[in-house]
Amino acid sequence: MRDLVRAREDLKSDRRIARQRIRSFLLRYGKRYPAPGARWSWRFEVWMRALRFDEPASQAAFDHLVSAYSVRDAQLAAIDKQIEEAALCDPLVDAVARLRAFRGIDTLSAVTIATETCDFRRFASAASYMAFTGLVPSEHSSGASRHQGSITKTGNAHIRRVLVEAAWAYRYRPAVRGTLAKRLEGQPPDVAAYSWAAQCRLHATYRKLAAKKNPNTAVVAVARELSGFIWGAMTDRMGV
């Protein structure tokens, strides 16, 4: 499953590159999307696929670029379906359900964390799991002086990426509604309480640090604390 999740990341990167190549090709020919907004959307895709070029070679090149994008998009949809189906079966189903109880973490993120970590109990403490994610500050000490720098970025980059993505959700005030409320259905009361405690703590951390530093720094700090909450949930050490 870890290989399947990593293959998905590669396919997603390939699709992004395919999109960039199409945009660059269109810019060379002065083709600009007429509607406001520069993001890739289904409306943009409909407009793009309707384009035609006078030169046969240009049209052939464009068709090949669109075909390459379509292949990657179809592969990504297929692999997403495979991962979501695997998340409903043993041995992932219980771990994924518990991870999805956290705000900002849904099926794909939960599967990534579960498969990249495997056994959470091999980490003796939350701090050791934080170090595994590479989200802890680097340190340069000499004698009595101690200086902390940017995060180490050592350890597992796949987990670090999904944790930082999830951490952005804690910019908003704590709430249990919508998809999060559905994900919490059927979870034990202590897990739901732990998820709520994580929301309150991490939102407060974000607000405190964002007021003094830039939002990116605050989000990384939230991601670090989120990894600690995840370790607690997955090792049944949910004392809050």
C-alpha positions as CSV (number, residue, x, y, z in Angstrom):
1,M,0.0,0.0,0.0
2,R,2.9,2.4,0.7
3,D,4.1,1.8,-2.9
4,L,0.6,2.5,-4.2
5,V,0.4,5.7,-2.3
6,R,3.8,6.8,-3.5
7,A,2.9,5.9,-7.1
8,R,-0.1,8.2,-6.7
9,E,2.1,11.1,-5.6
10,D,4.3,10.5,-8.7
11,L,1.2,10.4,-11.0
12,K,-0.1,13.6,-9.4
13,S,3.2,15.3,-10.1
14,D,3.2,14.0,-13.6
15,R,-0.3,15.4,-14.1
16,R,0.8,18.8,-12.8
17,I,3.7,18.8,-15.2
18,A,1.4,17.8,-18.1
19,R,-0.9,20.8,-17.2
20,Q,2.1,23.2,-17.1
21,R,3.2,22.0,-20.6
22,I,-0.3,22.6,-22.0
23,R,-0.4,26.1,-20.5
24,S,3.0,26.9,-21.9
25,F,2.1,25.7,-25.3
26,L,-1.1,27.8,-25.4
27,L,0.8,30.9,-24.2
28,R,3.3,30.5,-27.1
29,Y,0.4,30.6,-29.5
30,G,-1.3,33.5,-27.7
31,K,-4.3,31.4,-26.5
32,R,-5.6,32.8,-23.3
33,Y,-8.5,31.6,-21.3
34,P,-11.2,34.3,-21.7
35,A,-12.9,33.8,-18.3
36,P,-11.4,35.3,-15.1
37,G,-9.3,33.1,-13.0
38,A,-6.1,31.2,-13.9
39,R,-6.7,27.9,-12.1
40,W,-7.3,24.7,-14.0
41,S,-11.0,23.8,-13.9
42,W,-13.5,21.8,-15.9
43,R,-14.6,24.9,-17.7
44,F,-11.0,25.6,-18.6
45,E,-10.6,22.0,-19.8
46,V,-13.8,22.3,-22.0
47,W,-12.4,25.5,-23.6
48,M,-8.9,23.9,-24.0
49,R,-10.2,20.8,-25.8
50,A,-12.2,22.9,-28.2
51,L,-9.1,24.7,-29.5
52,R,-7.8,24.1,-33.0
53,F,-4.6,25.2,-34.7
54,D,-4.0,26.0,-38.4
55,E,-0.7,24.2,-38.7
56,P,-1.1,20.4,-38.7
57,A,2.2,20.0,-36.8
58,S,1.0,22.4,-34.1
59,Q,-2.3,20.6,-33.8
60,A,-0.6,17.2,-33.6
61,A,1.7,18.5,-30.8
62,F,-1.2,19.9,-28.9
63,D,-3.2,16.7,-29.3
64,H,-0.2,14.7,-27.8
65,L,0.1,17.1,-24.9
66,V,-3.7,16.8,-24.1
67,S,-3.5,13.0,-24.5
68,A,-0.6,12.8,-22.0
69,Y,-2.6,14.8,-19.6
70,S,-5.7,12.7,-20.1
71,V,-3.8,9.5,-19.5
72,R,-2.3,10.8,-16.2
73,D,-5.7,12.1,-15.1
74,A,-7.4,8.7,-15.7
75,Q,-4.6,6.9,-14.0
76,L,-4.9,9.2,-11.0
77,A,-8.6,8.6,-10.8
78,A,-8.1,4.8,-10.9
79,I,-5.4,4.8,-8.2
80,D,-7.5,7.0,-6.0
81,K,-10.4,4.5,-6.2
82,Q,-8.0,1.6,-5.4
83,I,-6.7,3.4,-2.3
84,E,-10.1,4.3,-1.1
85,E,-11.3,0.7,-1.5
86,A,-8.2,-0.6,0.4
87,A,-8.9,1.9,3.2
88,L,-12.2,0.1,3.9
89,C,-10.5,-3.2,4.4
90,D,-8.1,-4.8,6.9
91,P,-5.5,-4.0,8.0
92,L,-6.1,-0.3,7.3
93,V,-9.7,0.3,8.1
94,D,-9.4,0.9,11.9
95,A,-6.3,3.1,11.6
96,V,-7.7,5.2,8.8
97,A,-11.0,5.7,10.6
98,R,-9.2,7.0,13.7
99,L,-6.9,9.3,11.7
100,R,-9.9,10.7,9.8
101,A,-11.3,11.9,13.1
102,F,-8.8,14.7,13.0
103,R,-9.7,17.9,11.2
104,G,-7.9,18.3,7.9
105,I,-7.2,14.6,7.5
106,D,-9.4,12.5,5.1
107,T,-8.9,9.1,3.5
108,L,-5.9,9.7,1.2
109,S,-4.0,11.6,3.9
110,A,-4.9,9.0,6.5
111,V,-3.7,6.2,4.3
112,T,-0.4,8.0,3.6
113,I,0.2,8.5,7.4
114,A,-0.8,4.9,8.2
115,T,1.3,3.2,5.5
116,E,4.4,5.4,5.9
117,T,4.4,5.0,9.7
118,C,3.3,1.3,9.9
119,D,3.7,0.8,13.6
120,F,3.2,3.9,15.7
121,R,4.2,2.0,18.9
122,R,7.8,1.8,17.7
123,F,8.1,5.5,18.7
124,A,8.5,5.8,22.5
125,S,7.1,9.3,22.7
126,A,5.3,12.0,20.8
127,A,8.6,13.9,20.5
128,S,10.3,10.9,18.8
129,Y,7.4,10.7,16.3
130,M,7.7,14.5,15.6
131,A,11.4,14.0,14.9
132,F,10.5,11.2,12.5
133,T,8.3,13.6,10.5
134,G,11.2,16.2,10.3
135,L,9.0,18.9,11.7
136,V,11.1,19.6,14.7
137,P,13.4,22.8,14.8
138,S,17.0,22.3,14.0
139,E,19.4,23.3,16.8
140,H,22.8,24.8,16.8
141,S,24.4,24.9,20.3
142,S,27.8,25.9,21.5
143,G,28.5,26.0,25.2
144,A,25.8,27.8,27.0
145,S,24.3,29.3,23.9
146,R,21.4,27.5,22.2
147,H,19.9,28.5,18.9
148,Q,17.0,26.9,17.1
149,G,16.6,27.3,13.3
150,S,14.2,26.1,10.7
151,I,12.8,22.5,10.8
152,T,15.2,19.7,10.1
153,K,13.2,18.2,7.2
154,T,14.8,14.9,8.0
155,G,12.7,11.7,8.3
156,N,9.6,11.0,6.2
157,A,8.8,13.7,3.6
158,H,5.5,12.1,2.6
159,I,4.1,12.3,6.1
160,R,5.5,15.8,6.5
161,R,3.7,17.0,3.4
162,V,0.3,15.7,4.4
163,L,0.6,17.0,7.9
164,V,1.4,20.5,6.7
165,E,-1.5,20.4,4.3
166,A,-3.8,19.3,7.1
167,A,-2.5,21.9,9.4
168,W,-4.0,24.7,7.3
169,A,-7.4,23.6,8.4
170,Y,-6.7,24.7,12.0
171,R,-6.6,28.4,10.9
172,Y,-10.4,28.3,11.4
173,R,-12.2,28.3,14.7
174,P,-12.9,24.8,16.2
175,A,-16.1,23.3,14.9
176,V,-17.6,19.9,14.2
177,R,-19.8,20.0,11.2
178,G,-20.1,18.8,7.6
179,T,-17.7,16.0,6.5
180,L,-15.8,16.1,9.9
181,A,-19.1,15.3,11.7
182,K,-19.7,12.4,9.4
183,R,-16.1,11.1,9.9
184,L,-16.6,11.2,13.7
185,E,-19.7,9.0,13.5
186,G,-19.1,5.6,15.1
187,Q,-15.9,6.7,16.7
188,P,-15.5,6.1,20.5
189,P,-16.2,9.1,22.7
190,D,-12.6,9.4,23.8
191,V,-11.4,9.7,20.2
192,A,-14.0,12.4,19.5
193,A,-13.0,14.3,22.6
194,Y,-9.4,14.0,21.7
195,S,-10.1,15.3,18.2
196,W,-11.9,18.3,19.8
197,A,-9.0,19.0,22.1
198,A,-6.6,18.9,19.2
199,Q,-8.8,21.5,17.4
200,C,-8.8,23.8,20.3
201,R,-5.1,23.5,21.0
202,L,-3.9,23.7,17.4
203,H,-6.2,26.7,16.6
204,A,-4.8,28.5,19.6
205,T,-1.3,27.7,18.5
206,Y,-1.9,29.0,15.0
207,R,-3.4,32.3,16.3
208,K,-0.6,32.9,18.8
209,L,2.2,32.3,16.3
210,A,0.5,33.9,13.3
211,A,0.2,37.1,15.3
212,K,4.0,37.2,15.8
213,K,5.3,35.4,12.7
214,N,4.2,34.6,9.2
215,P,1.4,32.2,8.6
216,N,3.7,29.5,7.0
217,T,5.8,29.3,10.1
218,A,2.6,29.1,12.3
219,V,1.2,26.2,10.1
220,V,4.5,24.3,10.3
221,A,4.3,24.6,14.1
222,V,0.7,23.4,14.0
223,A,1.7,20.4,11.9
224,R,4.4,19.5,14.4
225,E,1.8,19.5,17.3
226,L,-0.7,17.6,15.1
227,S,1.8,14.8,14.6
228,G,2.0,14.5,18.4
229,F,-1.8,14.3,18.7
230,I,-1.8,11.6,16.0
231,W,0.8,9.6,17.8
232,G,-1.3,9.8,21.0
233,A,-4.4,8.7,19.1
234,M,-2.7,5.8,17.4
235,T,-1.0,4.5,20.6
236,D,-4.0,5.0,22.9
237,R,-2.3,7.7,24.9
238,M,-5.0,10.3,24.6
239,G,-4.6,12.0,28.0
240,V,-5.5,15.7,27.4
